Amino acid sequence: MPLNHVMHVEDDPDIRAIAELALVTVGGLDITQCATGAECLTAIEQRTPDLILLDVMMPGLDGPETLRRIRTLPGMSEVPAVFMTARAQPGEISEYEALGAIGVIPKPFDPLTLADQVRQLWDQAQSAAG
């Protein structure tokens, strides 16, 4: 199954704009963007994404807590999630993977390769799921 729809959760409007350009214009993906974890929890019930791309540090619900709550929603326990963060030390990456993330994309990210990075993580997760 190809990757089509990505739910992107990011509180910084500039990063949201760059990610939209990277994922839609460069990558040809369909995205839904949310500025907060709470907004994501509402939007995700309207349309299930193929993949969730989450910022780690956000006011209110941070990325890890947002993912924990997404996992409790019907049908959302297996949707692949990727964290985007400036905090990408090995210990932190292990923590995110323990929450069920399939990968971590460090910030700042390259807008020209972001969609490829996301697709590569998606493909790896699909292969592992068999």
Buried (B, 14 or more C-beta within 10 A) or exposed (E): EEBEEBBBBBBBEEBBEBBBBBBBEBBEBBBBBBBBBBBBBEBBEEEBBBBBBBBBEBEEBBBBEBBBBBBEEEEBEEBBBBBBBEBBEEEBBEBBEEBBBBBBBBBEBEBEBBBEBBBEBBEEBBEEEE
